[in-house]
Amino acid sequence: MKSFAIIGCGRFGSAVARTLHELGNEVLAIDGDPDVVEMISPSVTHAIQADVMDEAVMKELGLKNFDVVIVSIGTDLQASIMATLIVKELGVKHVVTKAQSELHGKVLRKIGADKVIYPERDMGVRVAHNLTSKSIIDYIELSPDYSILEIRSLERWWGKTLSDLRLRNKYGVNVMAIKRGDQVNVSPGPNDKIEIGDILVVLGSTDEIAKLEQKAGD
């Protein structure tokens, strides 16, 4: 079990808080709106109304003792930046901050955010990739250079082994796992056969993944 503090409990922050708590973690939810605090309270370990830009108040919450602090403040960029700066100065080990734009993200990184996330942008990217082909199930950008793709097995792959498909030679991607119903074959070998309904989880550079996506859409 880890301890998380979520600062800002709008739609994104509350979803993160609830999910982390459901997974068995200790979760402190912090928001300036008493109605939001009351709403999230039953779904987390503790919920507190607080002024996130007041350093003295934040210090009293003992945030430096949490494993991760997530700053998930919506459109108030000043509050987002100040809250991130305060929790870093308090000595929080790992700070994850939600950004509204690339410029906002650059500022957050400059003041010490350990990880910057772009929920709206990332969801837009995933939706676009999912719409590219009926075979594409999910797309996750690990970094600007590398991505993970979940792709439903193409008809021309059925009955063939990974060695037969030569995906690494053709596209430069690595098959990390094969999902078959409720079973997951992690690190499949070259002799593993692809069947109807299999889902392949592949890792590769963004350019290589794009080539595979294009083939899936043909």
ABEGO torsion letter per residue (X at the ends): XBBBBBBEBBAAAAAAAAAAAAAGBBBBBBBABAAAAAAAAAABABBBBBBAABAAAAAAAGAAABABBBBBBBABAAAAAAAAAAAAAAGBABBBBBBABAAAAAAAAAAGBABBBBAAAAAAAAAAAAAABAABABBBBABAABBBBBBBBBAAABGBBAAAAGAAAAAGBBBABBBBEABBBBGBBAABBBBBGBBBBBBBBAAAAAAAAAAAAX
